[in-house]
Amino acid sequence: MKKYKGYLIDLDGTVYRGNEVIPEAIPFVKQLAEKNIPYVFVTNNSTKSTREVAEKLNGLGILANHKQVVTSSMATAKYLQDQSVKTCYCIGQSGLKNPIKEYGIQLTDSTDADAVVVGLDKDITYDKLAKACIAIRKGAQFISTNRDHAIPTEDGMGPGNGAFTALIQTSTQQAPVFIGKPDTVIMKEALDVLGLRREDVVMVGDNYQTDIQSGIHAGVDTLFVSTGVTSTEELATFEEQPTYIIENLSEWTFE
Amino acid sequence: MKKYKGYLIDLDGTVYRGNEVIPEAIPFVKQLAEKNIPYVFVTNNSTKSTREVAEKLNGLGILANHKQVVTSSMATAKYLQDQSVKTCYCIGQSGLKNPIKEYGIQLTDSTDADAVVVGLDKDITYDKLAKACIAIRKGAQFISTNRDHAIPTEDGMGPGNGAFTALIQTSTQQAPVFIGKPDTVIMKEALDVLGLRREDVVMVGDNYQTDIQSGIHAGVDTLFVSTGVTSTEELATFEEQPTYIIENLSEWTFE
């Protein structure tokens, strides 16, 4: 087992399930803190701020401050800044719009925006979608927070942000840049926060399609835990396997 | 030039443009009527009833009664009946919902529906889309009126029904049955109305991607007119060509 200088850690299914902590995560994170091994939490959630995520973690007994949280919203805002985007038409909630504003990008209702950002918006309307399509046809960059195709609702699995992104892609025939896992923009951002190179860190997660794939795509080693979405049986069906497979985080040793 | 026993005729770009008649269409249709050659108009429009379409045509000087109009809504309703669908969850406007009811299918808000029908709905909401996804995941048949990916709006090209269908397909990972052109369900229905076989009719239209493709897919000869969407230059780039290519309908002779 390689000794890693830093850890990238998924949240839902790895550290908690909904509002309940996964018990083995508490001593795992505590050891990282005690050994002064840098770690950041990497989440596709685009509705919560990094402070809100850190508060939730602290409430569950997990050591974290807001600088140790990378959300797809924050990674999106940073990406817009890196691309020198000045104005942005954004579909999404305040958890996405606030970071974009904080990174100095002007939100606009104009279809002449430099970029269109698409995040989950349960108050979606035809006009919002049409505006996004028209701006992209006029040449705006097309950016999507993540490709999740379904999310839980009270009655069953409703469409996720990746489904709305597919709508706009089908209509405009333009492919977006995706920010969140399994894509690499969010991983690059998380490595920047750690200040480490990809070969020195490991990505920890429960979801093969997002967490493990994001590590594979970014050239980062991966540690799979079967406490969440992907079962060990399902995992075995994939050609490219994680670097390490464990039942839960109590099995991991740091030496 | 083959002598056809019947004609399938597109509307927008072939007979009219928006609210203006294409002048050459008037004598063309008049000759069909005088020669007692059966014809039906075949449109992907799912918002208007067959009576409304016939009224519009008459107002423009085109001879037509409502039995000579096949809309994607009517073809959808007929398809549901053929599939023995009893209950249907429908996204769409009254132009789609009314024919479905008239064909004896019960519209429901329940996700236990036998079928989900998706047509253009400018009052779309997250909840409507979620309900469609959930019903399809529970096993409902997934039917879409047409795959048009963009439609004109006041400010530019907004998403068409094919884009909303792609959203649901991406989220549920289930492929729909498409009714409208270039798919063949609407063509089968139009042939039934004419009471003729596919080798005895010709499909007349201006749009390569919908009209000409629908003929090709259904094994029906095609007559292209360059009075609408597809230019003669663009037409030349496609591998599979129409049976006949003319500038406008005045060039066509019936002997």
Chai-1 contact restraints between the chains, C-beta under 6 A:
chainA,res_idxA,chainB,res_idxB,connection_type,confidence,min_distance_angstrom,max_distance_angstrom,comment,restraint_id
A,K122,B,Y126,contact,1.0,0.0,6.0,A-B,restraint_1
A,I124,B,Y126,contact,1.0,0.0,6.0,A-B,restraint_2
A,Y126,B,K122,contact,1.0,0.0,6.0,A-B,restraint_3
A,Y126,B,I124,contact,1.0,0.0,6.0,A-B,restraint_4
A,L129,B,P159,contact,1.0,0.0,6.0,A-B,restraint_5
A,A130,B,T153,contact,1.0,0.0,6.0,A-B,restraint_6
A,A130,B,G158,contact,1.0,0.0,6.0,A-B,restraint_7
A,C133,B,G158,contact,1.0,0.0,6.0,A-B,restraint_8
A,C133,B,P159,contact,1.0,0.0,6.0,A-B,restraint_9
A,I134,B,D155,contact,1.0,0.0,6.0,A-B,restraint_10
A,I134,B,G156,contact,1.0,0.0,6.0,A-B,restraint_11
A,H149,B,T170,contact,1.0,0.0,6.0,A-B,restraint_12
A,H149,B,S171,contact,1.0,0.0,6.0,A-B,restraint_13
A,A150,B,S171,contact,1.0,0.0,6.0,A-B,restraint_14
A,T153,B,A130,contact,1.0,0.0,6.0,A-B,restraint_15
A,D155,B,I134,contact,1.0,0.0,6.0,A-B,restraint_16
A,G156,B,I134,contact,1.0,0.0,6.0,A-B,restraint_17
A,G158,B,A130,contact,1.0,0.0,6.0,A-B,restraint_18
A,G158,B,C133,contact,1.0,0.0,6.0,A-B,restraint_19
A,P159,B,L129,contact,1.0,0.0,6.0,A-B,restraint_20
A,P159,B,C133,contact,1.0,0.0,6.0,A-B,restraint_21
A,P159,B,L167,contact,1.0,0.0,6.0,A-B,restraint_22
A,P159,B,S171,contact,1.0,0.0,6.0,A-B,restraint_23
A,A163,B,L167,contact,1.0,0.0,6.0,A-B,restraint_24
A,A163,B,T170,contact,1.0,0.0,6.0,A-B,restraint_25
A,A163,B,S171,contact,1.0,0.0,6.0,A-B,restraint_26
A,A166,B,A166,contact,1.0,0.0,6.0,A-B,restraint_27
A,A166,B,L167,contact,1.0,0.0,6.0,A-B,restraint_28
A,A166,B,T170,contact,1.0,0.0,6.0,A-B,restraint_29
A,L167,B,P159,contact,1.0,0.0,6.0,A-B,restraint_30
A,L167,B,A163,contact,1.0,0.0,6.0,A-B,restraint_31
A,L167,B,A166,contact,1.0,0.0,6.0,A-B,restraint_32
A,L167,B,L167,contact,1.0,0.0,6.0,A-B,restraint_33
A,T170,B,H149,contact,1.0,0.0,6.0,A-B,restraint_34
A,T170,B,A163,contact,1.0,0.0,6.0,A-B,restraint_35
A,T170,B,A166,contact,1.0,0.0,6.0,A-B,restraint_36
A,S171,B,H149,contact,1.0,0.0,6.0,A-B,restraint_37
A,S171,B,A150,contact,1.0,0.0,6.0,A-B,restraint_38
A,S171,B,P159,contact,1.0,0.0,6.0,A-B,restraint_39
A,S171,B,A163,contact,1.0,0.0,6.0,A-B,restraint_40
